[in-house]
Amino acid sequence: MRVGPLRRGELLVFLGLLGLLATLFLDWFQSGTFGDRETMDGGPDGVSAFRVTVQAGRGWDPLGHPWLELVALFVLALVAVLGTAVRARPGRPTYGALVALVLAIPLGALVLLTTLLRGLVFRPGFTLGDTTLRFDPAVGTYVGLASILVALVGLWVALGDDRTAAPESAYEPPPARPVPPLRPDEPGTTPPVE
């Protein structure tokens, strides 16, 4: 499949980039509440304890450092890959697109691994007294992980795409050259000099 200068791999990268940018408007972690039900509804003497509700934040902000910078760097790498793919035309060098792909693939693998660990294992949170609050993953975490995975697969597919099926890549061999005429003397003999 081909849409303009973009092919299958670049289209997957584009979809992954759009999904990742859409997660800026989603919650990556759900808000949490300190305390347990008995103390919130009223203790033994009928006095209610205080309740603290904490918002995790929107977009990539709750990821924290350095995960936030890694995701932003991956977005810039995807933009660079798509920019070089759009500029690729016959007669233009393609080493820029190849270098962008080769650098973006390990960065994407690192971002996928670290975001997976940050979103599902080492979730953000904080401690208040003896209670530790860890935010639960929300929809944005799963959409972000899926978008990073789609973009990474697109980078891998684009790396294997050598554009041989493109119309501008069609190879026509030059016309055959005629066989040169035979020499009048045998090879290896020299005519006598007078």
Secondary structure, DSSP 8 states (H G I E B T S, - for coil): -EETTEEHHHHHHHHHHHHHHHGGGS-SB--EE-S-HHHHH--TTS------EE---STTGGG-TTHHHHHHHHHHHHHHHHHHHHH--TTS--HHHHHHHHHHHHHHHHHHHHHHIIIIIS--EEEETTEEEE--B-HHHHHHHHHHHHHHHHHHHHHH---TTSGGG--------------SS-TT------
